[in-house]
Amino acid sequence: MLISGGCHCGNITFKLNWSPEPAEIPARACGCTFCVKHGGVWTSCPTGSLRVQVKDASQVSAYVFGTRTADFHTCARCGVVPVVSCRLDDRLYAVVNVNTFEGVPAELLKCSPASFDGEDEAARLARRRRGWIADVEFSRA
């Protein structure tokens, strides 16, 4: 399944090739204040691929907080965060925000709350290696 998405103004867009075809798309509604305030509900397909295109990089902020191990790619024009990335062992991993999907039926999304409080950095990075999209490319228009 090819899923398109992006920020509100279209400055950051993505194509997620979800393979194999999903019966459902698990989505994690993070309860941290950043994700709550930005509508961050994250999903990933470890066997899929993600292609992110940025039209104007000067209008994108890579916000970091906490352990400083992930970049929340925030559009400075519209304030939407469609993707989060993390570089581990020279490989880029990512998750995408289901609230930025275009044309995906809502009944396909299976949302559940998530809390990463108390997770140490080693456990967090190991979880990302296991569960985040590992075939990720960013390109500039």
Number of C-alpha atoms within 10 A of each C-alpha: 12 13 15 18 23 26 23 16 13 17 20 26 21 23 16 23 18 19 13 10 11 12 8 12 19 18 21 19 20 18 17 13 10 12 16 12 9 15 19 26 24 24 23 25 23 19 14 19 20 26 15 20 19 19 15 14 15 9 15 21 15 14 13 13 10 7 9 10 14 19 17 22 20 21 25 17 13 14 16 25 27 29 26 21 21 21 16 15 7 7 11 17 25 28 25 26 25 27 18 23 20 11 9 16 8 12 9 12 16 12 18 11 10 14 11 11 8 8 11 10 13 9 12 14 18 12 12 21 20 11 17 26 24 25 18 18 14 13 10 10 8
